Amino acid sequence: MRNEQEILSQLLDYAQSHPQVKVVLHNGSRVNPKVTKDILCDYDLIFGVIGDVFSFVQNQQWIKQFGHIMIMQQNNLQEGTEEWAIFLMLFNDGVRIDLTFRNVKHILDPSDSLTKILLDKDNLMGAVEPASDKSYITCKPTKQQYDEVLNEIWWCSTNVAKGLWRDELPYAKYMLDVVVRDALISLLSWYAGMNNDWNINTGKAGRWLKKYLPEELWDRYISTYAGSDFDQNWAALEKTGALTRIVGTAVADSLGYQYPQAEDEKVTKYLAQLRKMEK
């Protein structure tokens, strides 16, 4: 597999030689000083171009100089638009490059602190702060955000139970492992944030939660994952509720909010009844 220096050199050589490309930005995990890079880290780059970005979609011969494509995804860009052309490319040697072509007038996203300028041919960008993950830091939830997440967990837990009772595993798994889990990850991220001075980034889908949660809570969290066995999924749902109770109460106490105890008790009782109910 090619190394980082080789990949960036190839990309910059192309940008330098192509008159339409004026700016190259590097963003994502490879410019995050807090991330330990490995060989599977993507190369996330933005090429700021003049003129119509559709030309890079219309003629894709330029891709060949970066290697042989294993598989690729693109956005559906129409000719004449001023949007961006996205190429998510996985090459045969395992290198993944996520390359976006965007009109140079709209290239810089001020909300993304993980941005490093690699090339600026005409000094169009001005000064940019050193890349950091500050725009990805877990923030304190407002009371409304807290209430909505807790409500989402308990409300959608009833959907999980309904799917399990009906023998509708795909629906139950979707509700548990997508909808409820997404809310649970937010709650766990807040817990991790409050115990780390609100100065951490738990990553997409909570990928770095393990680094910030006490071992006991992490073990409780991973026990909420289950396979296709119905009893295991009922148990995972119960464990999700127990973990929500522990973490939700701690976050509420820390921020001066009210944990929805009555909602918890009523839904927990309902879930237990539904599990035992005859069909």
Buried (B, 14 or more C-beta within 10 A) or exposed (E): EBEEEEBBEBBBEBBEEEEBBBBBBBBBBBBBEEBEEEEEBBBBBBBBBBEBBBBBBEEEEEBEEBBEBEEEEEEEBEEEEEBBBBBBBBBEEEBBBBBBBBBBEEBBBEEBBBBBBBBBBEEBBEEBEEBBBEEBBBEEBEEEBBBBBBEBBBBBBBBBBBBBBEEEBEBBBBBBBEBBBBBBBBBBBBBBBBBBEEEBBBBEEBEBBEEBBEEEBBEBBEBBBBEEEBEEBBBBBBBBBBBBBBBBBBBBEBBEBEBBEEBBEEBBEBBBEBBEEEE
